[in-house]
Amino acid sequence: MPSETAISEERGAKCGAPGAQSGVVDAELAELIQRWAELPEAVKAGILAMVRSGE
């Protein structure tokens, strides 16, 4: 089971995303958020396409 990382109440997203209200985010999601700015645009586009295809 993946570990979880706490997010500060002051910085957490105000949305309906799972974990947003509790302040707990999956460790893999936290890593993705942390590294997002460093990813090549093609990788970002691929990730977004996969996420959006699940809607």
Sine and cosine of phi, psi and omega as CSV:
sin_phi,cos_phi,sin_psi,cos_psi,sin_omega,cos_omega
0.00,0.00,0.75,-0.67,-0.02,-1.00
-0.91,0.41,0.52,-0.85,0.07,-1.00
-0.97,0.24,0.22,-0.98,-0.02,-1.00
-0.85,-0.52,0.51,-0.86,-0.02,-1.00
-0.86,-0.50,0.74,-0.67,0.02,-1.00
-0.98,0.21,0.55,-0.84,0.05,-1.00
-0.86,-0.52,0.68,-0.73,-0.01,-1.00
-0.85,0.53,0.63,-0.77,0.06,-1.00
-0.86,0.51,-0.55,0.83,-0.04,-1.00
-0.95,0.31,-0.37,0.93,-0.08,-1.00
-0.92,-0.40,-0.21,0.98,-0.06,-1.00
-0.90,0.43,0.49,-0.87,0.02,-1.00
-0.93,0.38,0.62,-0.79,0.08,-1.00
-0.98,-0.19,1.00,0.06,-0.03,-1.00
-0.43,-0.90,-0.11,-0.99,0.00,-1.00
-1.00,-0.08,0.26,0.97,-0.02,-1.00
-0.91,0.41,0.63,-0.78,0.04,-1.00
-0.83,0.56,0.76,-0.65,0.01,-1.00
1.00,0.01,-0.25,0.97,-0.06,-1.00
-0.90,0.44,-0.65,0.76,-0.03,-1.00
-0.98,0.22,-0.55,0.83,-0.03,-1.00
-0.99,0.14,-0.28,0.96,-0.03,-1.00
0.99,0.16,0.16,0.99,0.00,-1.00
-0.94,-0.35,0.78,-0.62,-0.01,-1.00
-0.81,-0.58,0.64,-0.77,0.07,-1.00
-0.81,0.59,0.64,-0.76,-0.05,-1.00
-0.86,0.51,-0.60,0.80,0.01,-1.00
-0.93,0.37,-0.63,0.78,0.05,-1.00
-0.91,0.40,-0.65,0.76,0.03,-1.00
-0.87,0.49,-0.64,0.77,0.03,-1.00
-0.91,0.42,-0.67,0.74,0.03,-1.00
-0.87,0.49,-0.71,0.71,0.01,-1.00
-0.88,0.47,-0.69,0.72,-0.03,-1.00
-0.89,0.46,-0.61,0.79,-0.10,-0.99
-0.99,-0.12,-0.04,1.00,-0.11,-0.99
-0.78,0.63,-0.74,0.67,-0.06,-1.00
-0.88,0.47,-0.43,0.90,-0.04,-1.00
-1.00,0.07,-0.26,0.97,-0.08,-1.00
-0.96,0.28,0.58,-0.81,0.10,-0.99
-0.89,0.45,0.50,-0.87,-0.03,-1.00
-0.84,0.55,-0.60,0.80,0.00,-1.00
-0.90,0.43,-0.60,0.80,0.03,-1.00
-0.93,0.37,-0.71,0.71,0.05,-1.00
-0.84,0.54,-0.71,0.71,-0.01,-1.00
-0.89,0.46,-0.64,0.77,0.03,-1.00
-0.90,0.43,-0.68,0.74,0.02,-1.00
-0.89,0.45,-0.73,0.69,0.01,-1.00
-0.89,0.46,-0.63,0.78,0.02,-1.00
-0.90,0.44,-0.66,0.75,0.02,-1.00
-0.91,0.42,-0.69,0.73,0.01,-1.00
-0.89,0.45,-0.72,0.69,-0.05,-1.00
-0.93,0.36,-0.45,0.89,0.01,-1.00
-0.94,0.34,-0.32,0.95,0.02,-1.00
-1.00,0.06,0.00,1.00,-0.03,-1.00
-0.97,0.23,0.00,0.00,0.00,0.00
